[in-house]
Amino acid sequence: MPGVLALAPPRNAARGREQDRLIAYLVLAGNSAFTASEYHDLAEGAARVYYQTPRAVTSALRASADFVNKTLLERNMSTSARGQYALGWLLLASIRDTQCILSFSGPMQAYWFGQDETRQFYEPAISGKGLGSSQSVSIHYTQTSLNAGDLLLLCGRVPNAWVAPLGDAKPSSLEAMRRRLTTLTHEDLNAVLIQPKEGTGAFNFLRTTPPSPEEKVEDAAPPPEPSPSLPTPEQTESTPAHVVQPSAYAIPPQEEEATDPLAGLPRQTTPRNFPASIPRAKPKPEPMPDDAAEEEIAVEEEDLPQPAPNIETKPEPPREPSQRARQTAKTVATGIQSMRRWSEVVGEKLRNFLPRLLPNTDAAETTSMPSSTLMMFMAILIPLTIVTIASVVYLRYGRSEQYDAYLRQAQQMREQALALSNPIEQRKAWENVLLNVDRAEEHRQTTETINLRKEAESNLDVLLGITRMKFNPAFTTKPGIEISRMAAGDDGLYLLDAANGEALRAFPAGGGGFQMDSTFNCKPGVYGNYTVGPLVDILALPVVNFIDATLLGIDANGNLLYCKPGQVGQAIPLPPPDTNWGRVTGFALDNGMLYVLDAPSRAVWVYNGKDGTYIDRPYFFFGQQTPTQDVIDFVVSGDEMYMLHADGRLSTCSYSRIETSASNCEDPLRLENPFQAYHDIDLFGAAHFTQILYAAPPDPSILLLDADGQSLMRFAPRTLELQNQFRPTAGSGNPIPAGTVGAVAVSPDHVLYLAVNGQVYFAVNMP
């Protein structure tokens, strides 16, 4: 199938993608035609974006979905006048070792068959209707484990005959499951069946019918080398792994057979009926009168790229263009035609009349140049006059009428929102108010639209538990570094440069901004008898401490670096644990004790402090249970440790001082959302958590950074119930550009710092 790819990581994969194998399953629904190569290129482009996106898996999966959504949305906007559209259902499976993270965009489904249980992954309310219909992307994330002998079934729509058998299916051979599923129904199937086995990690595409002796392919054939520019599938056989032809795809008839770029086998391109398993486009309506057809097309063009959220009591959208606007356009068009005819008649008369003014025939021949010049002048003047008249008419009548229509609808939605009591319906109504205000302000911004926007945003923030904060840029010019970590102390702000592992210091300057400290030296190098590598994490120290330093950094080998403005750094290596270091990825301080995270070794080592130094050998924090290798950040409060994983989930472990082996962990940790307006939205599933902070008493809380949403969520420590979200102010008053937040920090005096696109933004008086 042209929309199915199974890929190994390329040599130039981004950081964090080097060990990921990706299965992309794309289904296109609608009435817009795609060639086999266009279909394959779209799936291939999504895979390319995945391997080019660094850091968290969910960030890469979201980037792939955004790519498909943007491509289809642009295509739909260009073909909407012809009534053509396409929706993309995208299912991505990221596999690393035995861990499989799935992302669903559109009503895709997956079934996992383990040795003792069966699970269905299907959340249409979260995954949305598909990609290509709106600028926003709906994604449902989930995960499972893939062990040898398990089965994983991916499909766009499950046939009715499969529902009961899939509920009690047991793992069997791939061929046995295939035969069972294909004999249950005669529908045109569109699905992918996967079974992991012990091996080297290569993908094998299996034939649906036994190959002939001449075509037999050895199962142990080595996989090809991936291209340095684009990931390619590791495969030993290349036939699509299902039993139907690709009639489920919107591929137009072609005169010649298309060739599968992966398999080299001919693919059927004869048009067939659209299968029942894929949503079809509605049949074209019967021809309508010209006026009615114009009105319906105008509404469809307006609604296709950005459909407004639906609620049952939503009033009908304004009709565009109105009868008055259409009449004006017809009048202008008639005027243009009349002016063209008039210019042709006048030009012909001038060409005949001017030669008669001259005394002889030779002179008459010379009039061709003045006549051409005059005609050129008229050819320029007349269209300019017509365009000016048409623009004045449109600005006077068309734009004003459209503004009034959208404003009226926004006011109606406001009245409806105030009358509703259900938080979900209230949220949708206020969102519709904002949508219509946006459309009205495309024509004109007035005091009415400004006040409506403020009221809608204020009510939405209350419903969604959002606290807006006023941010300002910290530096007049960007520091010019990629900021991976920040630490805020009583004496200033510290930034960690991800490129070279150097820590920089900034201190408050006049005018409310910050200034870089040129006297601060805290970077990799040789300090006495010790060599410190690039720093991987930093912590701000109290102003008064035994070592007389303001910042503590650590490298991947467990070397501590104490730094202070105007002084040379002091390096002190940590005593290595019994198992030695794998790679230090972070550390934390709590009550004078140092906690060091060695994520590749699945370990956290604890050092007892003595006068600010850590010279004793550490002890192991965990007991029988240990976390997975994908921990990207952690915080400690007493004997409780909270860990953030690469896929965005949270886990916690408790240390037992009575019996070390009795220490236990809970993974994953359930986050609670008490705001009823979110009950039809998976807020946490859509978030991209990249950093965790701990706010100390008197108001202890857990803070999680949603990097993509530029939001800092506050949770109660033990119940993990969402208390509120900190976000920048909306509209033109927000100086923070669109982009991912690279780092966050909170100072002891409640100043919130966000690093976005190489600049730092700060907001004071954080509640």
Secondary structure, 3 states (H helix, E strand, C coil): CCCEEEECCCCCCCCCCCCCEEEEEEEEEECCCCCHHHHHHHHHHHHHHHHHCCCCHHHHHHHHHHHHHHHHHHHHHHHHHHCCCEEEEEEEEEEECCEEEEEEECCCEEEEECCCCEEEECCHHHHCCCECCCCCCCCEEEEEECCCCCEEEEECCCCHHHHHHHHCCCCCCHHHHHHHHHHHCCCCCCEEEECCCCCCCCCCCCCCCCCCHHHCCCCCCCCCCCCCCCCCCCCCCCCCCCCCCCCCCCCCCCCCCEECCCCCCEECCCCCCCCCCCCCCCCCCCCCCHHHHHHHHHHHHHHCCCCCCCCCCCCCCCCCCCHHHHHHHHHHHHHHHHHHHHHHHHHHHHHHHHHHHCCCHHHHHCCHHHHHHHHHHHHHHHHHHHHHHHHHHHHHHHHHHHHHHHHHHHHHHHHHHHHCCCHHHHHHHHHHHHHHHHHHHCCCCCHHHHHHHHHHHHHHHHHHCEEEECCEECCCCCCCCCEEEEEECCCCEEEEECCCCCEEEEEECHHHCEEECCCCCECCEEECCEEECCEEEEEECCCCCCCCCCEEEEECCCEEEEECCCCCCEEEECCCCCCCCCCCCEEEEECCEEEEEEHHHCEEEEEECECCECCCCCEECCCCCCCCCCEEEEEEECCEEEEEECCCCEEEEECCCCCHHHCEEECCCCCECCCHHHCCCCHHHHCCEEEEEEECCCCCEEEEEECCCCEEEEECCCCCEEEEEEEECCHHHCCCCCCCEEEEEECCCCCEEEEECCEEEEECCCC
